[in-house]
Amino acid sequence: MACIEIHRNRTFVHLVSLGYDVSGSTFRSEIRETRSPTSRLIASIDIDLVEDGSTGELRLSLDNSITGSIGDNVGFMDILREEGGEPYSVLETPLVVCFTDFPTQPTPDS
């Protein structure tokens, strides 16, 4: 199963291209324990439009202060577009996210 990797104690940044103009739109993204939108929330991801949104690109980011405290190994991420006060998923199904510890780098002493 392929997944989006998020390393604990590292800032996560991921660009997403929706392929259509999203100017003026509001988005939010959440990682939850299961695919259900009512399951336990693991983390909320910040979303910014790239430039003015006309290219359809979004910048998703999650700060290292948040990734460091995530104890789960797997979660499910959805991207929601707010319209008329209601959230609508822009994905067919939530994406699988894997949380991993960042590999340590060898030191000259090892």
C-alpha positions, 0 to 999 in steps of 0.5 A: 500500500503506497502512502504519503510519508510524514516524518516525525519531528520534521516539517511536512510540505507537499504541493497538490495540483487540482488541475482547475482554478481555485482562486478565492476558495477556502480549503482545509485538510485533516488526517484522521484515524480511519477513512471516516470523517467522524473518526479521531482527528490526528492532525489538521494540515495548513493549506495555502493557495500557491500564488493566487490559486489560478493554477489550482495548486495548493501548498499543504504544510504541517509543522514539526512541533505537531509531527513530533507529537503524533504517536500513530503509524497510519492515518487518512488525509482528506482535502476539503473545499468549503462552499456555502459553509459546507465542506466537500471532499476534493478527493475520491477517497482519503489518502493513506498517510504513514508516520515514520521516525526520520532516519538518523544520519551516521556520525564519524564516530559510528 
